[in-house]
Amino acid sequence: MKKLLFILIFSFCCTTYSQTITRYIDNEFNVVETHINQVYATVPQLKDPYESENSIGYTNLTLDIFQPEGDQLQKRPMLVCFHSGGFMVGTKENDDMLEFCKIFAQKGYVTATAEYRLGLNFFSNISSERAVYRAVQDSRALLRYLRENASNLGISPDHIYILGSSAGALIVLHNLFMDKESERPASSFAINNAPTNSDNGPDLGTLDAIGSYFNQNSQANGVISLWGALKDTNLIEIGDPQIPVFLAHGTADNIVSFGYGSPFQLSTLSPTYGSELIDKRLTHINYPHQTYFVAGVGHEFYGVSNGMWDPAPNQYWDTIVWKVRDFLYNIHRPNSEFTFTQNNNEVTFTNNSSNAIAWHWDFGDGQSSEEQNPIHIFTQTGNYTVTLTSYSEVYSSDLSSSNINITTVGVKDESKLQSEFALYQNYPNPLNQNTVISYNLPVSGFVSLKLYDVFGNEVATLVNADTEAGYHKVEFNANGLSNGMYFYELRTDKFVEMKKMILLK
């Protein structure tokens, strides 16, 4: 039981000290592909060359998954990418989608690039609407699949984000806003024209007719649309879930109109509502979103043609990457805040952080705490900067700090300190070679102070004897121990407490 406890603590503590403020911002990992051509759904598929909605076979839809190599977190955010290609061409191996996956896996995300069904007749608006609808069904099936397998993939089912370029952007926007059966386009139902023509085809089924795991949520937790559009901005309703959206678009786009216009400027296709009009609608209803609109540039303006480098990323690529980086981080990061009340040298802290599940307090005097609302007694006068680091479910973090002036260390406070059992944080921590562990006993008695590794194995006994009441310090030399996380435990017949230390030589 003790070993299990240590392993559970270890999974968080490694994150706390080795992957804190820069995780999800900087590139901290090498990348490894862990699932190649993983099947997420078997679906009816139009046969190439997509001339008839009734020419149907079956195919497997797959995705490739990228992991941060060596990462030990069990709940990480995930970014899934949908490629461009006008619902006619393109693959999950498109250059830009692979590059997004590698960059964000380096930052600590699990990433994937996914297939969806292709098939569109450019001379039929019915065909184009059915193509988008099929791909939206696929995106919903994929999200259910990922949530069902979240524990195996080491992801949080509440932090799955989708990014799409061009056709992929139409998919991700409709995944978010076409969320009711009443919003299905009429063309997605059975079509039986007489005389028969290429538009005739079967009912495509409900939004969730494809795939499995129908108990899971089909929508993303955040959407990045790169030069995308919606069938109609009336799909965006006041009562829709407030899922954050990022829109990027060039104002001179002649493939997917920035404003209102037909894709590819083809009169056979119905006009769509581009990012300019989506932004206006979102702003009108006070919906959370961000934009990056570039005047005078066209489609896929960061240096690709149909998702392939043309010949290489240009000056806009890095800008898109860091804007997406910050957009995602702001979705899942906590907000660290605290207040405090002071009674001489005893300070009571109230943690007002939001979206946080764990905390680390640095009191500025060599002591720290993982309690949510600690009470700390400063033993010397002086000015101290107290810092609270809050951690979200996926271990993104946020800092807040405040200065505290201790002018009096009163007799009453010292008496209270001496009347309580206490185990203090070792100092310094992290340590290089030597550290000091202090503790307080209100009564004399037998004391055990031992050091354990992360697997619960005892590596040192620091105290194992009858000990007088009072404040005690034990010096410890870590010579012979490997770098990493350790835990020290104070045990008496009336008190047990454990704290962690980090050895970094």
N, C-alpha and C positions, 0 to 999 in steps of 0.2 A: 504493500500500500504506500509506504514511504517513497519507494522508487518511482511509482506512478506519479505521486505528487511532485517530485522533483522534475520529472520529464515535462509535466504540464506547465510548471513554472518556467522551465527553461525555454519553452517555445515562445513565451512572451518576452522574457528577459533579454534573450539574444537580440530581439528586435529593438528593444528599448535602448540598448547601448551601442549597437553596431549599425543600425539602419534607421536612424531617427529622422532628423530634420531634412536630410537630403533624399530620402527614399521617395520615389515617384517624381522627383525633380531632376536629380542628376542621374547619369548612367553609371550604375553601381554593379551591374551583373554582366557576365557573359550569357549568351542565349543558346538554348538547346530546343530543337523540335522534338516533341514528345508523342504527338499523335499525328500521323501523316495519313491523309485520305480517310479520316474517321467518318464513318457513315452516321448521319444524324436523322435521315428520313429516306424512305423509298416512295417515289412519287410518279404519277402519270405525267408523261413528258411529250410535247409535240415533236414529231419526227422532222428532222432536217430534210428539206430546206424551209420548214415552217409555212407551208403554203395553205394548210387547212387546219382549222381548229378541231376537226374530227380525226386527224391522223395522229394517233396516240400510241406510244409505247410506255415502258416503265424504266426508270433509272434510279440509281442511288445518288443522293446528294451528300457531299463530303465537306470536311473542313480540315485545315492544318492548324495545329496548336503549337504555340511557342511559350516556353517557360523560362523564367530567370534561373540560370543554372546555380545549383547549390542553395537555393532559397528554401528556408524551413518554415515559412509562414503557412498556415492552413486555411486562412481566409484572405484572399487577395482580390482586388478589383480586376475585371476582365474587359478588354477592348476587342470587339469583333468588327472586322472590316469587310465591306461589300464593294466589289469592283465596278468599274465603268464598262461601257460597251454598247449602250443603246438597246439592251435586252436581245442583242443579236450575236455579239462577240464578247471577248474578254474571259479571263479565268481568275481563279483565286491566286494564281501566280503572277498577276500583274505587278510590275515593278513598284508602283507606289504603295500598294497594299502590303506587299512583303516588307517594304522599308518601314512603314508605320508599325507593323508587328514587331520587327526587330528592335526599333528604337524604344518602344514602350515596354517591351519585355526587359530591356536593359535597365529600365527605370524601376522595375519591380512588378509590373502588371503581368498577368497571363493574357496572351493575345491570340487571335485566330483570324485567318482569312477564309471566307466561306464561299462555297458554290451556291447558286440559286438557279431556278429554271430559266433558260433562254427560250426565245421563240416569239417573233413579231413580224407581221406583215406591214411594212411601212405605208402601204396604200389602203390600210383599213384602220379606222379609229377604234372599231370594236376589238380588233386584234391587239392594238396597243394597250387598251384598258385592261384586257384580260392578261396580258403579259405582266403588267405592274401588279395586278391582283394576285397572280400566282406567286410572284416573288415575295409579296408581303406575307402570304400564307407560309412560304418557306422560312422567312425570318422569324415568324411566330413559332413555328415548329422547332427551329434551332434554339431559340431562347428557352423553350420548355425543356428541350434536351439538356442544355447546359445546366439549368437549375436542378434537374433531376440528378445530374452527375456532379454536382458542385463539390461534394466532399472528396470524390476521387480526383478531381482536377485541382483541388486546393483553392477554390474561389468562393467569394461571398455571393450568394444568390440575389442579394440586395444591391449589388454594385456591378451590374453588367451593362456596359455602354456599347453603342453601335455607331460606326462611322461608315459613311457611304460617299462615293464619288460619282457624280452624274447619275446614271441609272441607279447605282447603289444609293445615292442620296434620295431619290424618289422612294426607294424601299424603306429607308430608315425613317423618313418623315411620315410616310403612310403607316408604318408600324406604330408610330406614336399617336397619330391623329385619326386614323381610320380604325377606331376601336370598338365600334358597335355594329351589329349585324344590319341595323337600319341604314348604315352608311355605305354598305356594299354598292358598287356601281351596278346598274341594270344589266350591263354586258356580262357580268359574272354569272348570271343565271343561264339556263339552257336557251339556246337560240336555234329555232327551227324555221328558217326562212323558206318560202316556196316561191319560185324554184330554188333549189339548194344552191348555196354559194359557199365560199371559203370561210365565211363568218360562222356558219352553223357549227355548233359544238355543244358538249354536255355542260350541265350545271357544274360549276367549279367547286361548289360546296361552301360551307361556312368559313369564316376567317380562320378557324382552328380545325378545318377538315383534314389537314395534312399532318402527318407525324403522330406522336404518342404523348403520354404524360400530361393528360388534360387537366390534372389537378394543379399544374404549375402555371405561373404567370407568363403571359406571352409578350409582354411589353418590356422595352429596355428601361434602364434607370437614368439614361442620359443619351442624347442624340447629337451627332456631329454631321451636318449636311454640307458637303462641298459641292457647290453649284448644282443645287437640287431644286425641286418644285413640288407643288401639291396640285391635285386635280381641282381642288376648290378650297379656298381659305375658310369657308363656312364649316369645314371639318374641325376647325379649331374652335372649341366651345368653352364657355366660361367655367363649366363644371368639370372640365378635363383635369386629370391629375397633373400637378405642377411639376412635370419632369423637365429638367433644364435642357435647353436647345442652343446649339452653336451653329450659326449660318455664315458660310464664306461664299462669296460670289464676285465675279467681275461684271461691271456694269455694261460691257460691250459683248456679252456672251450671246452668240448667235446659234448655239446648239440647244441650250436650256435657257430660255429667256430670263433675264434678271427681273423683268416686270411681268407683263402678260403677253403670251405669244405661243405659237405652236412649236413643239420640238423640231429641230432641224429646219425650221421655217417651212415645213411641209403643210400645205393646206388640207391634206387628207387626215391630219391629226388634230384633235381638239386642242385649243390653247390651254396652257397650264399657268399657274400662279407661281412666279419665281420668288426668290428670297426677298426682293424689295417689298412685295405685297404681303408675304408671310410676316416679315418684320413689322409692317404697319398693323397687321391684325394682332400680333402678339403684344405689341406696345399698347394697342387700344384696350385690351382686356387685362393689362398689367401681368402678363405671363413672363416667367423668368427666362431670359435668353440673352445671348451675346451675338454680336455680328462682326464680320471683317469683310467690308466691301471695298473693292479696289476700282477706282475710276479708270475707264478706258481700256481695260484688259478683257480678254475673252475667256473661253471655256478652258478648264483644267490649267489654270494660269501659273501653276508652280513648276511647269517644265515637263509635262507628259503629253502624249497623244494616245488616246484610248488606254490610259494607264501605264504606258511604257515610256521610259525616259526618251526625251526628244531634243538633244541626245543625252541630257543630264538635268538634274534639278537646277532651277534658277534661283534668283535672289529671294523669291517669295516662299520657297520651300521651308527654310528655317523658321520664317515668321509663322507659317501655318503650324509647324510642329510645336513651337513654344506656346502659341495661343491655345492649341488643343491640350497641351500639357497643363497649362494653368486652369483652363476650363474644367478639366476632369478633376484636378486636385481640389479645386474649390467645391466640387460636389461632395467629395467624401472626407475632406479634412474636418476635424472638430474645431470648435471655437473655444479657446482657453481664456477663462476669466475667473477672478477670485476677489473676495473682499476679506477684511480681517478686523478683529477687535483686539485691543491691547490692554493688558492689566500689568503694568510694570514690565517685567521681562517674560511674562506668559502671554503668548499670542494665539488666539483662536482663529483658524482660517476657515472660510466658507467657500466651497468650490462652486462656482456658477457656470462651469463649462457646459457646453451643449455638444451632442453627438459624440461623446467620449465614453469609453468603457474602462480606461485605466489612466493613472496619473503618476507623475513623479515630481516630488517637491524637492527643491534644493534651497535650504534655508540660508545659505551664504556663510555658515559658520562651520562647515565641514560635516554637517548632519543632513540627512535626507529622509523622506518618507514616501511610501506608496499608498497611504491612506487617502480616502476621498476628502475628508474634512479633518485634518490633523490639528492637534494642539501642541505647540512647540514652546519649550522653555529655553531661552537664551541664557547662557551661564556667564557671559561677559558683556559689558557695555560696548556700544559702538554702533556704526551704521551698517546695515545688512541689506543686500539685494536678494529678495526671495523670488525664485523663479518656479513657475508651474508649467510643466510640459504635459499636455493632454494628448491621449491617443484614441483614435477611432477604432472601430471594429477591424478595419483593414490596416491599422497601425500607421496611418498618416498622422501627422502631429502638428501641434500649434503651441506657441509659447506665450506666456504673459508674465510680467514681473512687476514688483513694487518694492520701494525702499522702506525699510523699517528702522527707526532710531531707538535704540535701547539705552536709556540714560540711567536706569536703576536696576541693580540686582539685589532685591530686598531679602532680608532675613526670612520673612514669611515664605517667599518663593523658594529659597534654598531649602527651607525645612520641608516644603511640599515635595521638592525634588528628591530629597533623601528619604521620604516616607513611602516611596513607590518602587515597585519592581520596574526596571527599564533595561532594555538592550539598545545601544546606540549604533548608528551607522559607523562603520569603520572609516578611518581617515588616514591618508588620502584614499579615495576611491574614484576611479580605478587606481590600483596600486602598481608600482613597478617592481618593488622588491620587499619593502617593509611597510607595515601598516599598524595602526593601533585600534583595538576593539575595546570599548568601555561599556560598563554595565553598572547598575545600582541595585543593592539589596536592602530592603527595609529591616530585615531580620537575618540573623546568622543561620547557616544551614549548608547542606551539601549542594554543590554547584557542579554542573557539567557544561562545558563550553567546547563544542566540537565543530570541525569543518568538514563539509561534504562536497563531492563533485556533483555534476548535474544529473548523474544517474543514481544518486543516493548513497554512493560509497563513501565511507568515512576515510578522510585523508590526513587528518591531524586532530589530536586532542590537546586543547589549549589549557583547560582547567578541568580537574576531576578530583575535587577535594572539598572538605568542609571549609567554609569561607565566612569571615566576619561580615556583619552588616556594614553598609557604606558604599562609597563610590570606588570602583576598581578599574584599572587599565591593564590591558594585556598587549604586549608587543608581539607581533607575528612576522616571521621572515618566510617569504614564499619561495625560497631557494629550493629547486628540485621539482616545482610544480609547473605544469604547462599553462600557457595562456588560455584564458577562457573564464567561464562563469563558475563561481563557487558560492556555497551557502554556509553561514555559521549559525548555530542554534544554541541558545542559552536555556538550560533546563534545571529547575528546582522542583521540590515537591509541591510547590504552589504556583509555579509560573513557567510557561514555555513560550519562547518567541524565536523567530528565525528572520534573518536578513541576508541579503546577497552582496557579494563583492565581485569585482572584475579584476583579473590579473592581466596586465598588458606590459610585457617586458620590452 
